[in-house]
Amino acid sequence: MDAFLLSWTVPSEDEGKTIKDYLKEKKISKRALTDIKFAGGSILLNGEHATVRASLSAGDDLKVMFPPEEPSPGIVPEKMDLDIVYEDEWCLVINKPPFVPTIPSREHPGGTLANGLLDYYRENGIAATIHAVNRLDKDTSGLMLVAKHRFAHSLFSSMQKQGSIKRTYAALVEGALTEENGTIDAPIGRKEESIIERTVREDGQQAVTHYQVLSSAEKYTLVTLRLETGRTHQIRVHMAYVGHPLCGDSLYGGSRDLIRRQALHSRALSFFHPLLEKEMTFEAEIPADMQAVLKSI
């Protein structure tokens, strides 16, 4: 299987730096360097093996080869049709269908996106395990970002914490919203005596959701939502909190008369790719079951 590789031509302003200092500026941690040294990776300077103490000259060719990763032993590869919107050597953007969990659990040990990804990795010689940057609930559809390597995952996760990975959702909610757009700023925490449900509570974590109405009928409204924070079930909890639960979201008071799952779709995803150093934006159409509800109202 192919190893993951980073390569640079050293610019004149970095002449005289040690490889260690140069790689630190590239956000390669001390722990990652230890893995490279002892777990099968390598550092090549102008084609020769080098230590992190070596000094750099302008024009040097520096390569870092990360050690191959072992697939997660608890996840069994399963053949699955994956809707891959984008792929490079560092990440994938996947359009997840509804009713598919992201990772295995006691209730869903198989049939998850992670099972399908491991099979895809195996078939394509990708030495990686599962690194989901953002996860979607089983019944939520749409775009997900997956890193192929722990180093890429660390960069994307840092961006996620800083709020620089932008996600936009589409949702069908019950009732007609009186305002065309608005912001819900209400802290979210675990509901008493439940390991699944969340609720708005004063001692919860800060949670901010922005919404905008796209179209509305007497009983239902199609909205887009943008998250400033990423709390568990945030959109579902916030919309129920303001009296407009998601259609199909029986956990938070929505009716399943028109759809068998919460009508929530990760519609757009944008971020600055830290390795390709360019802005990237992806969109996924609203899926068929939500489209069917729209046509019926």
Legacy VTK file of the C-alpha trace (Angstrom):
# vtk DataFile Version 3.0
C-alpha trace
ASCII
DATASET POLYDATA
POINTS 297 float
0.000 0.000 0.000
1.154 3.510 -0.803
2.468 5.595 2.083
1.475 9.237 2.577
4.090 11.703 1.427
4.719 15.428 1.809
7.266 17.202 -0.359
8.763 20.715 -0.386
11.400 22.697 -2.239
13.054 24.768 0.487
12.760 28.548 -0.197
15.673 30.905 0.396
14.084 32.444 3.505
14.251 29.045 5.245
17.940 28.441 4.540
19.851 27.483 7.688
16.834 26.126 9.565
16.935 22.600 10.885
14.513 20.074 9.437
12.876 19.888 12.871
12.162 23.634 12.967
11.000 23.670 9.348
8.581 20.789 9.905
7.287 22.373 13.107
6.236 25.383 11.008
4.423 22.933 8.722
2.432 21.770 11.783
4.115 18.353 11.951
4.140 17.624 15.675
6.875 16.094 17.812
4.678 13.026 18.207
4.339 12.708 14.421
8.119 12.952 14.048
8.516 10.180 16.620
6.122 7.995 14.620
8.053 8.730 11.432
11.314 7.740 13.119
10.192 4.553 14.849
7.102 3.279 12.962
8.321 2.931 9.411
8.364 6.454 8.033
11.325 8.392 6.674
12.731 11.860 6.035
14.604 12.353 2.769
16.795 15.362 2.020
17.783 15.495 -1.647
17.030 11.799 -1.894
19.122 10.769 1.137
17.859 9.735 4.574
18.283 12.571 7.059
17.677 13.316 10.728
15.691 16.268 12.014
18.955 17.917 13.122
20.157 18.417 9.543
20.288 21.995 8.242
18.493 23.123 5.101
19.769 25.044 2.110
17.753 26.987 -0.451
16.511 24.711 -3.213
16.786 21.518 -1.159
14.229 18.814 -1.879
12.680 17.684 1.405
10.311 14.744 1.609
8.502 13.304 4.619
7.033 9.837 4.253
4.563 8.957 7.003
4.329 5.382 8.271
1.429 3.354 6.825
-1.634 3.085 9.029
-3.265 -0.146 10.074
-7.032 -0.375 9.440
-9.188 -0.332 12.567
-9.374 -3.979 13.714
-12.929 -3.581 15.019
-14.329 -2.422 11.654
-14.943 -5.064 8.980
-14.603 -3.888 5.348
-17.941 -4.109 3.494
-18.711 -3.516 -0.166
-20.772 -0.324 -0.447
-21.726 2.157 -3.154
-20.054 5.365 -2.028
-21.070 8.718 -3.497
-17.601 10.309 -3.547
-17.945 13.979 -4.466
-14.206 14.729 -4.264
-10.995 12.861 -3.540
-7.286 13.636 -3.338
-4.416 11.904 -1.575
-5.336 13.564 1.721
-9.103 13.588 1.991
-12.485 12.643 0.587
-15.795 14.480 0.522
-18.665 12.004 0.614
-22.401 12.512 0.074
-23.818 10.210 2.757
-27.281 8.744 2.146
-29.870 8.711 4.936
-30.223 5.666 7.208
-26.468 4.941 7.125
-24.506 5.431 10.394
-21.090 7.060 10.157
-19.240 4.583 12.384
-20.169 1.210 13.973
-21.880 1.079 17.349
-23.491 -1.572 19.523
-26.800 -1.009 17.726
-25.195 -0.859 14.252
-22.024 -2.991 14.154
-22.050 -3.091 10.346
-23.451 -1.333 7.310
-21.810 1.944 8.268
-19.932 4.460 6.157
-16.746 3.386 7.945
-17.241 -0.234 6.823
-17.669 0.894 3.233
-14.659 3.207 3.378
-12.353 0.470 4.673
-13.358 -1.722 1.733
-12.729 1.191 -0.637
-9.303 1.767 0.914
-8.447 -1.915 0.630
-9.529 -2.085 -3.015
-7.509 1.023 -3.920
-4.344 0.307 -1.936
-4.832 3.200 0.522
-2.947 2.607 3.780
-5.434 4.354 6.045
-7.943 3.880 8.804
-11.102 5.929 9.392
-10.705 9.643 10.192
-14.110 11.336 9.956
-13.639 15.090 10.367
-17.352 15.737 10.800
-19.975 13.100 11.539
-23.615 13.029 10.581
-26.412 11.288 12.477
-27.542 8.015 10.946
-30.692 9.562 9.453
-29.065 12.824 8.322
-27.912 12.884 4.705
-25.318 14.927 2.894
-21.720 16.037 2.739
-19.032 14.736 5.063
-15.293 15.406 5.126
-13.042 12.398 5.760
-9.258 12.595 6.169
-7.169 9.731 4.838
-4.313 10.103 7.298
-3.903 11.103 10.935
-1.735 14.102 10.003
-4.352 15.451 7.597
-6.997 14.685 10.228
-5.134 16.760 12.814
-5.047 19.747 10.441
-8.729 19.479 9.534
-9.752 18.912 13.169
-7.913 22.062 14.199
-9.778 23.961 11.480
-13.038 22.449 12.687
-12.409 23.702 16.236
-11.597 27.169 14.897
-14.852 27.235 12.928
-13.129 27.583 9.558
-14.868 24.563 8.029
-18.214 25.990 6.935
-21.295 23.761 6.737
-24.731 24.659 5.452
-27.765 22.429 5.976
-31.219 22.254 4.441
-34.119 21.183 6.633
-37.880 20.840 6.459
-39.454 22.037 9.685
-43.013 21.990 10.941
-45.046 25.187 10.920
-44.501 28.567 9.270
-41.658 30.681 10.654
-42.654 34.283 11.260
-39.183 35.683 10.517
-37.407 35.217 7.174
-34.082 34.738 8.952
-32.777 34.655 12.470
-30.256 33.329 14.967
-30.835 30.826 17.739
-28.288 31.277 20.535
-29.132 28.754 23.245
-26.776 26.443 25.187
-27.183 22.699 24.698
-26.516 19.876 27.143
-27.475 16.280 27.744
-31.078 15.704 28.783
-31.487 14.298 32.275
-31.753 10.496 32.393
-30.969 10.115 28.673
-27.744 9.130 26.927
-29.108 10.138 23.521
-31.288 13.233 23.809
-29.969 16.770 24.150
-31.851 19.815 25.326
-31.440 23.554 25.825
-30.214 24.125 29.367
-28.468 26.999 31.149
-25.420 24.924 32.065
-25.008 23.543 28.544
-22.346 24.354 25.972
-22.739 27.448 23.831
-24.596 26.675 20.612
-25.402 29.130 17.812
-27.494 28.364 14.719
-28.394 30.804 11.926
-31.399 30.079 9.719
-32.978 31.506 6.584
-36.347 30.638 5.070
-36.244 29.390 1.478
-39.927 28.597 1.005
-42.908 28.052 3.235
-46.392 26.616 3.244
-49.090 26.630 5.910
-47.725 23.600 7.777
-44.088 23.268 6.659
-41.067 25.462 5.948
-37.848 24.755 4.033
-34.898 26.479 5.671
-31.145 26.650 5.272
-29.101 26.593 8.446
-25.524 27.537 9.194
-23.743 26.420 12.340
-21.286 28.471 14.358
-20.830 25.559 16.767
-21.117 21.816 16.330
-23.028 20.413 19.282
-24.648 16.995 19.140
-28.132 17.232 17.554
-27.736 21.047 17.485
-30.092 21.831 14.609
-32.675 19.329 15.783
-32.636 20.670 19.361
-32.648 24.346 18.370
-35.520 24.065 15.899
-37.599 22.092 18.417
-36.722 24.712 21.047
-38.251 27.511 18.935
-41.370 25.439 18.248
-40.501 24.153 14.769
-39.186 20.577 15.047
-37.811 18.917 11.949
-40.279 16.869 9.927
-39.795 13.202 10.727
-37.768 13.892 13.874
-39.820 11.862 16.336
-37.104 12.145 19.016
-37.678 15.893 19.250
-41.395 16.122 18.541
-41.583 15.964 14.750
-44.225 13.946 12.904
-43.350 11.027 10.616
-46.491 11.369 8.517
-44.551 12.520 5.424
-41.002 11.244 5.915
-39.393 8.378 7.865
-36.409 10.315 9.186
-35.485 13.806 10.294
-35.599 15.936 7.142
-32.051 17.232 7.468
-29.400 17.373 4.741
-25.803 18.632 4.814
-26.093 20.670 1.648
-22.822 22.588 1.339
-19.301 22.281 2.697
-16.435 24.720 2.248
-12.915 24.965 3.649
-9.378 26.072 2.879
-7.448 22.914 2.017
-4.371 23.084 4.298
-2.218 20.900 2.033
-3.277 22.053 -1.422
-3.544 25.626 -0.081
-6.735 26.584 -1.873
-10.385 27.226 -1.074
-12.761 24.378 -1.835
-16.573 24.368 -1.910
-18.907 21.428 -2.493
-22.681 21.107 -2.779
-25.083 18.175 -2.733
-28.661 18.275 -3.988
-31.542 17.742 -1.580
-32.238 13.976 -1.626
-35.289 12.290 -3.117
-37.256 11.733 0.102
-37.074 15.411 1.065
-37.879 16.423 -2.523
-40.979 14.219 -2.364
-42.180 16.040 0.757
-41.610 19.408 -0.926
-43.735 18.331 -3.892
-46.549 17.154 -1.642
-47.011 20.387 0.327
LINES 1 298
297 0 1 2 3 4 5 6 7 8 9 10 11 12 13 14 15 16 17 18 19 20 21 22 23 24 25 26 27 28 29 30 31 32 33 34 35 36 37 38 39 40 41 42 43 44 45 46 47 48 49 50 51 52 53 54 55 56 57 58 59 60 61 62 63 64 65 66 67 68 69 70 71 72 73 74 75 76 77 78 79 80 81 82 83 84 85 86 87 88 89 90 91 92 93 94 95 96 97 98 99 100 101 102 103 104 105 106 107 108 109 110 111 112 113 114 115 116 117 118 119 120 121 122 123 124 125 126 127 128 129 130 131 132 133 134 135 136 137 138 139 140 141 142 143 144 145 146 147 148 149 150 151 152 153 154 155 156 157 158 159 160 161 162 163 164 165 166 167 168 169 170 171 172 173 174 175 176 177 178 179 180 181 182 183 184 185 186 187 188 189 190 191 192 193 194 195 196 197 198 199 200 201 202 203 204 205 206 207 208 209 210 211 212 213 214 215 216 217 218 219 220 221 222 223 224 225 226 227 228 229 230 231 232 233 234 235 236 237 238 239 240 241 242 243 244 245 246 247 248 249 250 251 252 253 254 255 256 257 258 259 260 261 262 263 264 265 266 267 268 269 270 271 272 273 274 275 276 277 278 279 280 281 282 283 284 285 286 287 288 289 290 291 292 293 294 295 296
